[in-house]
């Protein structure tokens, strides 16, 4: 049986190698990200900071402890809501990570640098009976080393999304906290194991 002390020790060891040169992380709360919907720009009745204690989010149940920097941005959008996320980054590639409740299906269209949009799905099989953390929604590598913009739009027929963070192959912007990113990434590395073992931090 895992103890919190044992889990913490594992996190410390993994944290030593989780952050390397040429890779940086963009948390969902980063000021460079733009959240849009018909309700306006930023957090509003459509985009919310996830919390299992938020009465408006009773339909979602994931553990903040296993989220990058313990935060994620949530939305439940319908055809007239026009929900989207715009993320600028500097480098040669980006991976977008989400968290999912049991049975969640995310249906999005994603475009890079205002190019053609393509469909991207993320499905957490209900048979698994466990939440999904650090799940990949989108990944692209091998780009020219410059500033890019990725835009995520929720499917017009209606979808929800719990966006956690992005990992970028490129230059870490000045002032970004690499130590905090390493700690968060190390926790993500063992989150699925801890969930399966029934470790709870609430």
PEGITA-V759348 format. One record per helix or strand. SS is the DSSP state (a for helix, b for strand). FROM is the first residue (numbers start at 1). LEN is the number of residues. Records with the same first field share a line. If there is no record, write none. Layout:
SS->FROM-LEN ; FROM-LEN
This chain:
a->4-12 ; 55-3 ; 64-3 ; 68-3 ; 126-3 ; 178-19
b->23-5 ; 34-4 ; 40-2 ; 47-3 ; 73-5 ; 84-17 ; 105-8 ; 118-6 ; 132-9 ; 146-9 ; 159-12
